[in-house]
Amino acid sequence: MNRRQLLVASASTAIGLLGARRCGAAQPKLQPSAPATAGAQAGHQLAGRTLEQLRDRYRYDLFDDFLPFMDKHIIDHELGGFMCNADRDGTLLNTTKNAWFTGRGIWVYSFLYNELAPEPKYLEVARKAVGLLLRNAPTGDDLWAAEVTKQGEPIASKGLLIGGKYVDVSKEVYGDLFIAGGFAEYGRAAKEPAYWDRAKQMLLKCVRLYDRPDYAPSAPKVYLDKIMSDPPELPGARLLAVWMLLLHLGSQLLTQREDAEVRSVVDRSLDAIFAHHYNPEYDLLNEVLCHDMSRPEGVYRDLVYTGHGIETLWMVLYEARRRQDRELFEKAARLLHRTIEVSWDDVYGGLFRCLLNVDQNTWILDKAQWTQAEALIGTLCVVEEMDAEWARHWFSKVYTYVLDTFPLKKHGYALWDFWPDRKGTFVKHCRRVENFHHPRHLMLNLLAIQRMIARSGGHMTAK
């Protein structure tokens, strides 16, 4: 079976909800709360394309652009893992392997195998990366080493390269949560349920660490490092980004197996998002809270990391769809709409990722590609489930901006740009290849488009 046949076959097996209790199992769509708009029967385009044209562009960006580059330059086919510190032409700047990128890569290639292209070569990439990590697995409540050598030996890490600056993440749970997500998806692909159990235990470990009042005092500093030389520490901070990952990992585990402890983590995360991080004063999600869930004084008080807000809300949409909760879906969709509108740059286009102070309206002005990707996942999910006009509008607007700004083919390179300035200015050299948000967006939205084509016979209803 060739790749095109595999893709067509995957559409027929994934007509049900992506977040169904068994991935790919046919499930009814969320039922609309009101009848569709009258006269909404004619074929309609999205972002100036038919569904088939949109599908073909997504296929190209995934299978003809992203995956071949990774195969040739970034994947360590011998020892396993991903060497993401590379220039635009694939030249490696070093061969260290980061825990974040390894866990994320395992998820990407396992999900690719599970949902779109069950080819042994993709499962093998995930398998070898899993093997690399397991050579030096931590014990007890220790965390995985932030970085390892090419051979997999832990090294003294200077952290993760974020926005051109290395950030120490060695005391934070992000890496283990990404690894756990990778293990859970790999276990599904390899039909080895022990990886689900391991991922669950890692989830619970991360909750224990996160619940310590002295958890990662430096964790919130990353949000202010562009405007302050030494932002203040906040021990035990409650961060939207952590709830987001706890929610998504728990939801991922629950698609495979019901579990009361995992469900409790998911429910707790949803409560934290809407009962605490949500700020009704300005109808947005605050990023940083104190350990007791109160709002901090000082520089973190009115910080809204809109990129994480958008990302969190599409994950809530997926969880609401998994549990068939129309009220939760609509609540998340409304707040997603609000956050996207607030984040849009009316001058140059694109979405900003960080509102440093709501009242002062001060922003970080770069254009992270991942922020655009999260918005495209969320808006297409709302289009698929509710056919909301605002979601069509914003998907089309963001997608048009993205294709005008990020693909590097016009500059003679593969892939998409990762983190340009406000104007999307091309810079010839870079220091990192993005191996997660971009392919996740391509895969999730490709699946959504295939489901919509399968249900409608290739025609979207217009509102």
GIQUI-V154549 format. One record per residue. N is the residue number from 0. RES is the residue in one small letter. PSI is psi in whole degrees, -180 to 180 (999 if undefined). Layout:
N/RES/PSI + N/RES/PSI
This chain:
0/m/125 + 1/n/176 + 2/r/-41 + 3/r/-41 + 4/q/-38 + 5/l/-41 + 6/l/-42 + 7/v/-42 + 8/a/-39 + 9/s/-31 + 10/a/-40 + 11/s/-27 + 12/t/-7 + 13/a/24 + 14/i/-31 + 15/g/-177 + 16/l/138 + 17/l/-35 + 18/g/22 + 19/a/162 + 20/r/-29 + 21/r/118 + 22/c/134 + 23/g/-15 + 24/a/135 + 25/a/129 + 26/q/152 + 27/p/149 + 28/k/158 + 29/l/132 + 30/q/135 + 31/p/148 + 32/s/-14 + 33/a/156 + 34/p/152 + 35/a/154 + 36/t/137 + 37/a/144 + 38/g/16 + 39/a/55 + 40/q/-17 + 41/a/153 + 42/g/148 + 43/h/150 + 44/q/160 + 45/l/124 + 46/a/36 + 47/g/15 + 48/r/151 + 49/t/166 + 50/l/-38 + 51/e/-40 + 52/q/-39 + 53/l/-43 + 54/r/-45 + 55/d/-36 + 56/r/-41 + 57/y/-41 + 58/r/-44 + 59/y/-48 + 60/d/-30 + 61/l/-56 + 62/f/-26 + 63/d/-14 + 64/d/-62 + 65/f/-56 + 66/l/-43 + 67/p/-38 + 68/f/-46 + 69/m/-43 + 70/d/-39 + 71/k/-36 + 72/h/-33 + 73/i/-36 + 74/i/134 + 75/d/96 + 76/h/-21 + 77/e/-52 + 78/l/-14 + 79/g/151 + 80/g/-174 + 81/f/127 + 82/m/90 + 83/c/-7 + 84/n/88 + 85/a/155 + 86/d/178 + 87/r/-29 + 88/d/4 + 89/g/-4 + 90/t/123 + 91/l/133 + 92/l/-28 + 93/n/173 + 94/t/16 + 95/t/156 + 96/k/126 + 97/n/142 + 98/a/-41 + 99/w/-51 + 100/f/-33 + 101/t/-49 + 102/g/-43 + 103/r/-43 + 104/g/-38 + 105/i/-44 + 106/w/-47 + 107/v/-50 + 108/y/-29 + 109/s/-43 + 110/f/-41 + 111/l/-46 + 112/y/-43 + 113/n/-38 + 114/e/-25 + 115/l/-39 + 116/a/86 + 117/p/62 + 118/e/134 + 119/p/-31 + 120/k/-32 + 121/y/-40 + 122/l/-34 + 123/e/-38 + 124/v/-46 + 125/a/-43 + 126/r/-45 + 127/k/-34 + 128/a/-39 + 129/v/-45 + 130/g/-39 + 131/l/-46 + 132/l/-41 + 133/l/-11 + 134/r/-29 + 135/n/57 + 136/a/141 + 137/p/165 + 138/t/159 + 139/g/-135 + 140/d/17 + 141/d/155 + 142/l/159 + 143/w/147 + 144/a/136 + 145/a/-36 + 146/e/151 + 147/v/163 + 148/t/175 + 149/k/-32 + 150/q/-8 + 151/g/10 + 152/e/133 + 153/p/141 + 154/i/158 + 155/a/112 + 156/s/142 + 157/k/5 + 158/g/-159 + 159/l/137 + 160/l/110 + 161/i/118 + 162/g/33 + 163/g/4 + 164/k/140 + 165/y/131 + 166/v/129 + 167/d/116 + 168/v/15 + 169/s/-22 + 170/k/6 + 171/e/156 + 172/v/-2 + 173/y/-48 + 174/g/-45 + 175/d/-34 + 176/l/-38 + 177/f/-41 + 178/i/-42 + 179/a/-42 + 180/g/-40 + 181/g/-44 + 182/f/-43 + 183/a/-43 + 184/e/-37 + 185/y/-41 + 186/g/-38 + 187/r/-41 + 188/a/-43 + 189/a/-4 + 190/k/46 + 191/e/92 + 192/p/-15 + 193/a/-27 + 194/y/-31 + 195/w/-46 + 196/d/-40 + 197/r/-41 + 198/a/-40 + 199/k/-47 + 200/q/-35 + 201/m/-40 + 202/l/-49 + 203/l/-36 + 204/k/-45 + 205/c/-36 + 206/v/-43 + 207/r/-45 + 208/l/-43 + 209/y/-27 + 210/d/-5 + 211/r/135 + 212/p/-17 + 213/d/18 + 214/y/127 + 215/a/70 + 216/p/-28 + 217/s/-4 + 218/a/-42 + 219/p/-12 + 220/k/-27 + 221/v/-28 + 222/y/-20 + 223/l/5 + 224/d/-12 + 225/k/-13 + 226/i/-10 + 227/m/141 + 228/s/-31 + 229/d/81 + 230/p/155 + 231/p/151 + 232/e/160 + 233/l/88 + 234/p/137 + 235/g/18 + 236/a/142 + 237/r/120 + 238/l/134 + 239/l/-38 + 240/a/-36 + 241/v/-45 + 242/w/-39 + 243/m/-47 + 244/l/-36 + 245/l/-44 + 246/l/-50 + 247/h/-41 + 248/l/-45 + 249/g/-43 + 250/s/-41 + 251/q/-44 + 252/l/-39 + 253/l/-20 + 254/t/-24 + 255/q/-34 + 256/r/131 + 257/e/139 + 258/d/127 + 259/a/-39 + 260/e/-41 + 261/v/-43 + 262/r/-37 + 263/s/-40 + 264/v/-43 + 265/v/-47 + 266/d/-41 + 267/r/-40 + 268/s/-43 + 269/l/-41 + 270/d/-43 + 271/a/-41 + 272/i/-50 + 273/f/-27 + 274/a/-16 + 275/h/-54 + 276/h/-30 + 277/y/129 + 278/n/105 + 279/p/-18 + 280/e/-40 + 281/y/12 + 282/d/45 + 283/l/172 + 284/l/118 + 285/n/143 + 286/e/-41 + 287/v/127 + 288/l/163 + 289/c/170 + 290/h/-33 + 291/d/11 + 292/m/9 + 293/s/163 + 294/r/135 + 295/p/156 + 296/e/162 + 297/g/-148 + 298/v/-21 + 299/y/-8 + 300/r/-44 + 301/d/31 + 302/l/125 + 303/v/108 + 304/y/90 + 305/t/-30 + 306/g/-46 + 307/h/-34 + 308/g/-47 + 309/i/-44 + 310/e/-45 + 311/t/-42 + 312/l/-33 + 313/w/-30 + 314/m/-35 + 315/v/-42 + 316/l/-45 + 317/y/-40 + 318/e/-40 + 319/a/-38 + 320/r/-39 + 321/r/-43 + 322/r/6 + 323/q/48 + 324/d/94 + 325/r/-40 + 326/e/-44 + 327/l/-41 + 328/f/-48 + 329/e/-36 + 330/k/-45 + 331/a/-39 + 332/a/-42 + 333/r/-45 + 334/l/-32 + 335/l/-47 + 336/h/-49 + 337/r/-46 + 338/t/-40 + 339/i/-45 + 340/e/-41 + 341/v/-34 + 342/s/-12 + 343/w/137 + 344/d/105 + 345/d/-14 + 346/v/-55 + 347/y/-5 + 348/g/163 + 349/g/168 + 350/l/131 + 351/f/155 + 352/r/-18 + 353/c/117 + 354/l/102 + 355/l/-37 + 356/n/117 + 357/v/-49 + 358/d/-33 + 359/q/-10 + 360/n/47 + 361/t/131 + 362/w/153 + 363/i/129 + 364/l/10 + 365/d/173 + 366/k/84 + 367/a/130 + 368/q/-33 + 369/w/-32 + 370/t/-42 + 371/q/-40 + 372/a/-42 + 373/e/-39 + 374/a/-38 + 375/l/-37 + 376/i/-48 + 377/g/-46 + 378/t/-37 + 379/l/-34 + 380/c/-43 + 381/v/-38 + 382/v/-46 + 383/e/-42 + 384/e/-36 + 385/m/-15 + 386/d/39 + 387/a/137 + 388/e/-40 + 389/w/-36 + 390/a/-40 + 391/r/-47 + 392/h/-49 + 393/w/-34 + 394/f/-47 + 395/s/-42 + 396/k/-46 + 397/v/-43 + 398/y/-40 + 399/t/-44 + 400/y/-44 + 401/v/-48 + 402/l/-27 + 403/d/-24 + 404/t/-43 + 405/f/-37 + 406/p/134 + 407/l/2 + 408/k/-38 + 409/k/-16 + 410/h/4 + 411/g/16 + 412/y/163 + 413/a/176 + 414/l/-175 + 415/w/153 + 416/d/155 + 417/f/-44 + 418/w/67 + 419/p/-180 + 420/d/-173 + 421/r/-37 + 422/k/-1 + 423/g/30 + 424/t/130 + 425/f/133 + 426/v/133 + 427/k/-37 + 428/h/152 + 429/c/175 + 430/r/3 + 431/r/140 + 432/v/129 + 433/e/120 + 434/n/20 + 435/f/-67 + 436/h/-42 + 437/h/-55 + 438/p/-31 + 439/r/-45 + 440/h/-47 + 441/l/-43 + 442/m/-47 + 443/l/-42 + 444/n/-32 + 445/l/-43 + 446/l/-42 + 447/a/-43 + 448/i/-42 + 449/q/-38 + 450/r/-41 + 451/m/-40 + 452/i/-44 + 453/a/-36 + 454/r/-33 + 455/s/-3 + 456/g/22 + 457/g/2 + 458/h/133 + 459/m/150 + 460/t/139 + 461/a/143 + 462/k/999
